[in-house]
Amino acid sequence: MFVKRFIAKDMQEAMKKIRKDFGPDAVILDSKTVRNKGIGGLLQKKVVEVVAAYDFGEKKFGSIQPAKKEPVKNESKKEAADKKEKAEDTKIEMLSEQLDALKDAVADFSNKIRIANKETTLTFSPGILKLYNGLLQSDVQEDMAKEIAAQTQEIIGKKKIEANTVARQLVLDKLGEPSPLRLKKYKQNVLLFTGPTGVGKTTTLVKLAAMLAFEKKQSVGLINMDTYRVGAIEHIRIYSEIMDIPVQTAYNTDELKSALKALEDKDVVLIDTAGKSPGDKAYKKELAGYIKICGADEIFLVLSIVTGYKACRDIIDYYSFIQDYKLIVTKLDEAGAWGNIVNMADCTKMPLSYVTMGQDVPEDICEADMNKLVRNIVGRGVLE
C-alpha cells in the first residue's frame, strides 16, 4: 500500500491532487483543517490536510507482475549496474516517504482516540463542556482547563450563580492581582529586565523608559548589558538618542558598577540583560552576579504570549533561581487567544505587571488589565 499526505486550500483541490497521483480508487485515511506552522501561519487561511492511500492490488494499477526482461543493447555491465542502483535508491526513498506519512496518519488517528477517550470520561454538563473546550481554544493548558471547568460545575451545583461568572472569577484568581511598577520616593530605582531571546525585551524596556520619562516626568538612564546579540547596542542607542535619555554599556560586573556610578543622579535606571536559551547554565551565575551588584529594586521577566506551553515552562524553570520578580507578557497583538498568560501565571506564581500589544513606543505598553484578559480567555466558552 502507498500512503501520501496532501496539502490543499480546500477539499476539492485535495481530491484533484489525490486523483492525479493515485487515481479514482484511492482510499482517504484521514483529513483535517490545519494552519501552516509558525507565527506566519496565524495570519494565513487554514488549509486542508488529507492522508490518502492506494493498494497495489487495485484494478486501476494492476497486480504486480515480474518485469519482462528486454534484451540489453549496447549497454555495458557497469551502466546496467548504475541504472539498477539508481532504481533501488528511488524505490527506497519513495518507501521511506510513504512510511513517514503512514506513521503520521496513525499518530493523528491515535491522538483523536486518546482525546475522545478523555472526553468520554468527563462528567461535565453540556454547558460546562462548552466552557472546557472554550478554555482549550484560548490556549489554556489542558489540566488547568479541566480544573477550572470542574470547579465551575461544582460551585454552580451548590449556588445559583451563572457558570460564566464563576469561570471568570476562577481565572481571575489564577492570574492574581496586577502589580505594576511602584517607584520608591527619595531614592534611585533600579529596574532589571531579563528573559529569553526574541520576546521583545529591549523594545519593552524602551517603552517603559519612555513612559517614565514623558508621562511620569522621571529622570531616566539606561544600561545595556546585552552585548552578545549583534545590533543590540545600536538598537538601544538609537532609542536613547530619540528620547534624549543617556545610555551606558557594560560588559561585566566591574563595568556595571561604573555605569551605575555614572547614572547615580537619575531617578530610575533600567538595565537590559542578554537573552539566553534555557540550556545556557553558565549565564545563570553571570546574571545572578549582575542582580547582586545592581541591587535591583524590581526584576521583570519578559515572556512572549506566542511561546508554546512547554517552551514557556522550560524558560520559567531556567529563571527560577531569581527569588522575586514580576512578569511582562509581550506580543498580545500576535495572538487572538490569551490563555497562555494563565499558564505563565500558574507556572511562575509571580504577579503580572505589564502587557504589550505592538511596536509603538511608548503607546503599546500598559498595566495588565485582568478583567480584559479574562473576557478574552473565558469569552470563547460560548456561555454568554
Summary of the structure (lengths in Angstrom):
residues: 384
radius of gyration: 28.7
end to end distance: 49.3
largest distance: 98.6
contacts: 1123
relative contact order: 0.12
helix: 50%
strand: 16%
